[in-house]
């Protein structure tokens, strides 16, 4: 039994190919500017942090307080997608948004709320430690502190494109099921995108048809968690297959 387990571990480890390194935020910002890093809200739940949370993250970078790593997935064309760390990445991009030409970026479903619209420059609020951050933005932050932000480092864990689609799915679900970040349907949406399947986009197009959404009579909260997409998927799954379980997540 132990030999079989060793073989199983060895075979499965080859399915996950990762690199780990530290990178300055200035480098990640530049990668975003040229379109080499994608932070698409359709990929996972959109930018949701309030300004207090954004302020605390900026404060952590200024004070060199350790923060969680950013997880990226390498796409077949060599560019990258953020699979964990969207809130942190969006916070930094929003703070430096005055330096970015967003016309060159296809950012879907960007919030109309200024708090979560990454095109709108941030104005920080009261921070737990640095009281002077209140009402500070990129335009009035001292140059020395702007450099501190740009050159602060974050750990990056890169899931290489050589990883199997199933391995990518497992990594993403382990990262996002530990909290309440994503709904089950948002997890499924992400897994389809990790394999670069067009199915997720087709499902979203169906969900955007007015009469489909109206017929389900869902709350805005359920809609924002991809409830309409889940209902359509449930119809497809149980209308065309005979699953052994009535639980969609098991199927």
Secondary structure by P-SEA (a helix, b strand, c coil): caaaaaaaaaaaaaacccccccccaaaaaaaaaaccccccccccccccccaaaaaaaaaaaaaccbbbbbbbbbccccccccccaaaaaaaaaaaacccccccccccccccccccccccbbbbbccccccccccccccccccaaaaaaaaabbbbbbbbcccccaaaaaaaaaaaccccccccaaaaaaaaaaaaccaaaaaaaaaaacaaaaaaacccaaaaaaaaaaaaaaaaaaaacccccccccccc
